[in-house]
């Protein structure tokens, strides 16, 4: 009598791709670099061919999406800003060195960097605030940055310092390729395609918080504002840190006066100065700080 365990009715009828990938060892005759014997999905040279671009783009869409879904990440706040903004302690040390060298142009640049370093601290504090205060929400909020230095590092660092997870969406560049040390490892992604990286910034975001920055920051800011302005993306808060910086950089009123944008488009964003100010804006918009009886099943009775 056969006493072996009965076969599982739901067992796979075919081996998985992973099993075949590990099992498929080519005979020595077909193990050379020019052999076409390798499975297509394990053949890196094949996957990197020009004709396979649509497949690579699909992979960059799917990998971060699937990982975040598996980890239960539904809502994010995006922090944009310059990679060049230094931590205050670093800026202070460079200013001291410049003054010691008695180099006037170097001192001017170091003084400017010292003034801008305040935004590193605010980004760090804001990320910590978001991470701590959203823990008790039904859907926690995760900070997401571009994963590099400067403001991006400050955002990931703020979340890390309060024992929270945060996301980094790195891009392969001739410089700034190394992700900062504060991103949660299982949420540190690398992209080749800018367009797909920017799509992932927006897909789960409930707000965009933009610190001073250069071309890259402006690109990310205006693409998001355009998506909202044109109705291609749902409306969400856009907070610009540092009114003085933004109003000197961009004359928004001139765009209205010349008919380039509508007066109502100025409502797409708000200026904030501190981490607490930014959180208050978000709390007001989403009702984060409202008592449960005002937001839960008894809200209609109030």
C-alpha positions as CSV (number, residue, x, y, z in Angstrom):
1,X,0.0,0.0,0.0
2,X,1.4,3.4,-1.0
3,X,1.6,5.6,2.2
4,X,3.3,8.5,0.5
5,X,1.8,12.0,0.9
6,X,-1.0,12.6,-1.6
7,X,-0.1,15.1,-4.3
8,X,-1.2,18.7,-3.8
9,X,-4.1,19.5,-6.1
10,X,-2.9,23.1,-6.5
11,X,0.7,22.2,-7.3
12,X,2.3,23.9,-10.3
13,X,2.1,22.0,-13.6
14,X,5.2,23.7,-14.9
15,X,8.4,24.8,-13.2
16,X,8.8,28.5,-12.4
17,X,11.0,30.8,-14.5
18,X,13.2,31.1,-11.4
19,X,13.6,27.4,-11.2
20,X,14.5,27.1,-14.8
21,X,16.9,30.0,-14.6
22,X,18.8,28.2,-11.8
23,X,18.6,24.8,-13.5
24,X,19.5,25.8,-17.1
25,X,23.3,25.1,-17.2
26,X,24.4,25.1,-20.8
27,X,26.6,22.2,-22.1
28,X,30.2,23.3,-22.4
29,X,30.0,23.7,-26.2
30,X,27.3,26.4,-25.8
31,X,28.7,28.1,-22.7
32,X,30.8,30.7,-24.5
33,X,30.1,34.5,-24.7
34,X,28.7,34.3,-28.2
35,X,26.3,31.5,-27.5
36,X,22.5,32.2,-27.9
37,X,21.6,29.2,-25.6
38,X,20.9,31.3,-22.5
39,X,17.3,31.8,-21.4
40,X,16.1,35.2,-22.8
41,X,15.2,36.6,-19.4
42,X,18.7,35.7,-17.9
43,X,20.6,37.1,-20.9
44,X,21.6,40.6,-19.9
45,X,23.2,41.4,-23.2
46,X,19.9,40.5,-24.9
47,X,17.9,42.6,-22.5
48,X,20.1,45.6,-23.1
49,X,19.6,45.6,-26.8
50,X,18.1,48.8,-28.3
51,X,15.0,46.9,-29.5
52,X,14.3,45.8,-25.9
53,X,13.8,49.4,-24.6
54,X,10.0,48.9,-24.1
55,X,10.7,45.8,-22.0
56,X,13.2,47.7,-19.8
57,X,10.8,50.6,-19.4
58,X,8.1,48.1,-18.3
59,X,10.5,46.6,-15.7
60,X,11.3,50.0,-14.3
61,X,7.6,50.7,-13.9
62,X,6.8,47.3,-12.4
63,X,9.7,46.7,-9.9
64,X,9.1,49.8,-7.6
65,X,5.4,49.4,-8.0
66,X,5.4,45.7,-7.0
67,X,7.8,46.2,-4.1
68,X,5.9,49.1,-2.6
69,X,2.6,47.2,-2.9
70,X,4.1,44.2,-1.2
71,X,5.3,46.4,1.7
72,X,1.9,48.0,2.1
73,X,3.0,51.5,1.0
74,X,0.0,53.5,-0.2
75,X,0.7,57.1,0.6
76,X,3.9,59.2,0.2
77,X,5.0,62.8,0.5
78,X,7.6,63.8,-2.1
79,X,10.5,66.0,-1.0
80,X,12.3,67.7,-3.9
81,X,15.3,70.1,-3.6
82,X,18.9,70.7,-4.5
83,X,21.6,68.1,-4.1
84,X,24.0,71.0,-3.4
85,X,22.5,72.2,-0.2
86,X,24.9,71.2,2.6
87,X,24.2,70.1,6.2
88,X,24.7,73.2,8.5
89,X,27.8,71.7,10.2
90,X,29.5,71.0,6.8
91,X,28.6,74.5,5.5
92,X,30.0,76.0,8.7
93,X,33.3,74.1,8.5
94,X,33.7,75.2,4.8
95,X,33.0,78.8,5.7
96,X,35.7,78.6,8.4
97,X,38.2,77.2,5.9
98,X,37.4,79.9,3.4
99,X,37.9,82.6,5.9
100,X,41.1,81.1,7.1
101,X,42.4,81.0,3.5
102,X,41.4,84.7,3.2
103,X,39.9,84.0,-0.2
104,X,37.1,86.6,-0.8
105,X,35.2,84.8,-3.7
106,X,35.4,81.5,-1.8
107,X,34.1,83.2,1.4
108,X,31.1,84.6,-0.6
109,X,30.2,81.2,-1.9
110,X,30.7,79.6,1.5
111,X,28.5,82.3,3.1
112,X,25.7,81.6,0.5
113,X,26.0,77.9,1.2
114,X,25.8,78.6,4.9
115,X,22.6,80.6,4.4
116,X,21.0,77.9,2.3
117,X,21.9,75.1,4.8
118,X,18.9,76.2,6.9
119,X,16.8,74.3,4.3
120,X,18.7,71.1,5.0
121,X,17.6,71.3,8.7
122,X,14.0,72.1,7.8
123,X,13.8,69.2,5.3
124,X,15.2,66.9,8.0
125,X,12.8,68.1,10.6
126,X,9.8,68.0,8.2
127,X,10.5,64.4,7.2
128,X,10.8,63.4,10.9
129,X,7.5,65.2,11.6
130,X,5.7,63.5,8.8
131,X,7.0,60.1,9.8
132,X,6.2,60.4,13.5
133,X,2.8,62.0,13.2
134,X,1.5,59.7,10.5
135,X,2.3,56.5,12.4
136,X,-1.1,56.6,14.1
137,X,-3.0,57.2,10.8
138,X,-4.9,54.4,9.2
139,X,-2.6,54.8,6.2
140,X,1.0,55.8,7.3
141,X,2.8,58.3,5.1
142,X,6.3,57.6,3.8
143,X,8.8,60.2,2.7
144,X,10.2,59.7,-0.8
145,X,13.1,61.6,-2.2
146,X,15.4,61.4,-5.2
147,X,17.8,59.4,-3.0
148,X,20.9,61.6,-3.5
149,X,22.7,64.1,-1.2
150,X,21.6,67.6,-0.1
151,X,17.8,68.1,0.5
152,X,17.2,64.5,-0.6
153,X,19.6,63.2,2.1
154,X,17.9,65.5,4.7
155,X,14.5,64.0,3.9
156,X,15.6,60.4,4.2
157,X,17.7,61.2,7.3
158,X,14.8,62.8,9.1
159,X,12.7,59.7,8.7
160,X,15.6,57.4,9.6
161,X,16.2,59.4,12.8
162,X,12.7,58.7,14.1
163,X,13.0,55.0,13.2
164,X,10.8,55.3,10.1
165,X,11.1,53.9,6.6
166,X,11.7,56.1,3.6
167,X,12.0,55.7,-0.1
168,X,14.8,56.8,-2.5
169,X,14.4,56.9,-6.2
170,X,17.9,57.2,-7.6
171,X,18.8,57.9,-11.2
172,X,22.0,56.8,-13.0
173,X,24.0,60.0,-13.7
174,X,27.6,60.8,-14.4
175,X,27.7,62.2,-10.8
176,X,25.5,61.8,-7.7
177,X,25.1,58.1,-8.4
178,X,25.7,57.0,-4.8
179,X,22.4,56.8,-2.8
180,X,22.6,58.5,0.6
181,X,23.0,56.4,3.7
182,X,19.6,57.0,5.2
183,X,17.2,55.3,2.7
184,X,15.5,52.1,3.8
185,X,17.5,49.4,1.8
186,X,14.4,47.5,0.6
187,X,13.0,50.9,-0.7
188,X,16.1,52.1,-2.5
189,X,15.5,52.0,-6.2
190,X,17.7,52.9,-9.2
191,X,16.4,54.2,-12.5
192,X,17.7,54.6,-16.0
193,X,14.7,56.5,-17.4
194,X,13.9,59.9,-16.0
195,X,10.2,59.7,-17.1
196,X,9.5,56.5,-15.2
197,X,11.3,57.8,-12.1
198,X,9.1,61.0,-12.2
199,X,6.0,58.9,-12.6
200,X,6.8,57.0,-9.5
201,X,7.3,60.2,-7.6
202,X,3.7,61.1,-8.4
203,X,1.9,57.8,-8.3
204,X,1.5,57.4,-4.5
205,X,2.0,61.0,-3.5
206,X,-0.5,62.9,-1.4
207,X,1.6,66.1,-1.5
208,X,4.7,67.6,-3.1
209,X,7.1,69.6,-0.8
210,X,9.6,71.5,-2.8
211,X,12.8,73.1,-1.3
212,X,15.1,75.5,-3.2
213,X,16.9,73.8,-6.1
214,X,18.1,74.1,-9.6
215,X,17.1,72.7,-13.0
216,X,16.2,69.3,-11.8
217,X,14.0,70.6,-8.9
218,X,12.3,73.0,-11.3
219,X,11.6,70.2,-13.8
220,X,10.0,68.0,-11.2
221,X,8.0,70.9,-9.7
222,X,6.6,72.2,-13.0
223,X,5.8,68.8,-14.4
224,X,3.7,68.0,-11.3
225,X,2.0,71.4,-11.4
226,X,1.3,70.9,-15.1
227,X,-0.3,67.5,-14.5
228,X,-2.6,69.0,-11.8
229,X,-3.3,72.2,-13.8
230,X,-4.4,70.2,-16.9
231,X,-6.4,67.7,-14.9
232,X,-4.2,64.7,-15.8
233,X,-3.5,64.2,-12.1
234,X,-5.7,64.7,-9.0
235,X,-5.2,67.9,-7.1
236,X,-2.9,67.7,-4.1
237,X,-1.0,70.2,-1.9
238,X,2.2,71.7,-3.4
239,X,4.3,73.4,-0.8
240,X,7.2,75.7,-1.7
241,X,9.7,76.2,1.2
242,X,11.1,79.7,1.3
243,X,8.9,82.4,-0.2
244,X,11.9,84.8,-0.6
245,X,13.8,82.2,-2.7
246,X,10.8,81.3,-5.0
247,X,9.5,84.8,-5.6
248,X,13.0,86.0,-6.5
249,X,13.4,83.0,-8.8
250,X,10.0,83.0,-10.5
251,X,7.7,86.0,-11.0
252,X,4.4,84.1,-10.7
253,X,2.3,87.3,-10.8
254,X,4.0,88.2,-14.1
255,X,2.7,85.0,-15.6
256,X,-0.9,86.0,-14.5
257,X,-0.5,89.6,-15.7
258,X,0.6,88.5,-19.2
259,X,-2.1,85.9,-19.5
260,X,0.3,83.0,-19.5
261,X,-1.6,81.3,-16.5
262,X,-5.0,82.0,-14.9
263,X,-5.3,83.8,-11.6
264,X,-6.6,80.6,-10.1
265,X,-3.4,78.8,-11.0
266,X,-1.7,80.6,-8.1
267,X,-3.8,78.5,-5.8
268,X,-1.9,75.4,-7.0
269,X,0.8,76.0,-4.5
270,X,1.4,77.6,-1.1
271,X,4.6,79.1,0.5
272,X,5.8,77.7,3.8
273,X,8.8,78.6,6.0
274,X,9.1,75.9,8.6
275,X,8.5,72.1,9.1
276,X,5.6,72.9,11.4
277,X,4.0,75.3,8.9
278,X,4.2,72.6,6.2
279,X,2.6,70.0,8.4
280,X,-0.2,72.4,9.4
281,X,-1.0,72.9,5.7
282,X,-1.2,69.2,5.1
283,X,-3.2,68.6,8.3
284,X,-5.7,71.2,7.4
285,X,-6.1,69.8,3.9
286,X,-6.5,66.2,4.9
287,X,-7.8,66.6,8.4
288,X,-4.9,64.7,10.0
289,X,-5.2,66.5,13.4
290,X,-9.0,66.4,13.6
291,X,-10.4,64.2,16.4
292,X,-11.6,60.8,15.4
293,X,-15.2,61.6,16.0
294,X,-15.0,64.4,13.4
295,X,-13.4,62.1,10.8
296,X,-14.9,58.7,11.6
297,X,-18.3,57.1,11.4
298,X,-19.9,59.7,13.6
299,X,-18.7,62.7,11.5
300,X,-22.2,63.3,10.1
301,X,-23.5,64.0,13.7
302,X,-21.2,67.0,14.2
